[in-house]
Amino acid sequence: MSAKLSLIIVLIPICAIAWYAAPLLLPMWRWQHMQFDVLAKKLGTSETALRQQVNVIIRHAPRGDNDPVAWQLVTTDPAHEQEDHLLIRAVIIGDRDGEPVSKFNLGSGSFKDRYYTAKAWRFPAASFPVLNQKRPVVVFEAFSLEKVDTGKAIYWDAELRDSKWENDDEEVDDGWTGPAAN
């Protein structure tokens, strides 16, 4: 009897630790929330379109403190033609824990720490009830997320700062109540 009790006392903490450590290595959020067949029916789109993985370039461009949607989708490959030269505010989260890129990875916040590439799935707004309902959702594979090199960061920063790329900041009321974006 005491051996069984000892085993239970040892197994409960081990299982608890495993449950909280699993998102560090496994795509737990993806397994729990990305049910493509259910989402396709809910959104009225094809399951194949939702399952398609795309290569994205995203940038961290908060409009101010406490911006609820601080990320912009710069490009996707294969390209969405209707989004050519359009910066789209999107909810960007990882497939392991459903959280955005950590502040540790953002570094100093200078232009060279702002741009990332990743393999991701792109979902329309209102796909997941716990996330911002007004913006598209991009779920990236956590181990595919990489900062772009400094040369590409310089290119993208100059291109987006000096160009006439359209920005969808004013088109959607996504909960941002701060001053206008710079």
N, C-alpha and C positions, 0 to 999 in steps of 0.2 A: 504494500500500500504506500509506503513512504517513497519507494522508487518511482511510482506513477505520479505522486504529488510533486516530487522533485523534477521530474520530466516536464510536467505542466508549468511549474514555476520558471523553468529555464526556457521553454518554448514560447511562452507568451511574450516576454521581452524581445526574443529573437525575431518573432513574427512582426512585432510592432516596429522594430528597427528596420526590418526588410521593407515594410510597407512605406515608411517615410524615405528610405534610401532608394527605392525603385525608380522614382522620377529622375534621379541623377544619371541613370544609365539607360532606362527603358522609356519608350514613348507612351507613357501611361495615359496622358491626356488624349492622345490620338485614339488609343484603344477604347477609351471610355466615351468619347464624344463624337468621333468622326465615323458615324455609321452612314456610309454613302447612299445605301438604298433608302433609308428613312429620310435623309436630307433631300434626296432627289424628289421624293414624293411631296415632301413639305414645301419645297421651293418651286416645284413644277418645272424641273429641268432634268436633263438626262444624267444618269449615274456616271456614264462614261466621261462627260464633261467635268463633273466634280472630281473624279478620280485622276484626271490628268495633272501630272506634276509639271510645274513650270520653273524655270530659272528666273529669279527676280533680283533686281537691284533696289534696295530700300535705303532711305536716309532718315536719320533722326533729326527732325526739324520742329521742335516744339514752338508753339506760338507764344509761350510765356510759361510762368510757373503753373503747375498743376494742370497742364493741358491733357484732357482725357484721350486725345488721339494725337500723340506727338510724332507719329511716324508717317512717312509718305512713300508710296509706291512709285518708283521712278520708271522702271521698265519691267516688262515680262517677256520671256522668250519661251514659247512662241508668242509673238506680239498680239495684243488686242488692238486692232486697227482703230477703233473708236477712241483709244486712249493715247494715240500718238501725240507727243509733246504736251502731255497733260500730267500734272503732279496730283496724285490722288491720295488723300488722307485715308489711312486704313488702320485697322486694328492688326498689329503684327504680334503673333505669339508663337512660342515654341511648342513642338509636339510632345515634349516630355512632361512639362508641368503647366502648360497653358498660360505662361507668363511671358511678358516682353523681354527683350534683350536686357541683361542685368546692367545696372549702373556701373559695375566694375568693368564690363566690356566697353562701355562708352568712353572711358578714359577721361581726358581733359575736356572733351566736348568741342575741340577744334575741328576744322573741316576734315582733317585726316582721320578722325575717329567717328565720323558721322555716316559714312557710306559702307554698306554691306552687300554681299551677294549670298544667295542661298537657294536651295531646292525647296519648293513650297507647293502648297495647294491653295488655290484662291477660291473663296466662297463669297456669294453675294451678301449684302447687308441683311441682318435679321436671321442669319443661319443658326446662330447659337444664342439662346435666350439670356445667358449670363454676360454677354459682351455687348458693346455699343451697338444698338439696333439700326443706326443710321449710316454706318460705314461698312465697306467690304472687310472681310476677314482674311488674312493671309497667315496660314499655319506653316511655319518653316521646320524642316528637319534640323534638329538641334546640332547634329554633328556636321552639317553642311554649311552652317553659318560662318562666313569669313569676312573680315574687314577687307575692303579693296586696298590695293597697294597705294602708296603715296602719290604716284604719278596719275593713276586713275582718279584718285580723290581730288587732286588739283583740277583735272579735266572736268569732272562732274560739278565741282563747286563753281568753277568759272562758267561753265555752260548754263547752269541753273540760276546763277546770280545775275549774269549779264544778258540772258536771253529773254525771249518773249514767251516762254513756256506758260501755258495756261495753268492756273492753280485753282483747285476746286474748294478752297477754304470758305468762301462766302456762299457757296451754293447749297450747303447742307448745314442745318442746325444740329450739331452733334454734341451739344452740351457745353461748348467753349463759351465762356462769358468774359474773357479777358480782353485786353486791348487788341486792336487789329494787328495782324502779322506784319513783320517787316519785310 
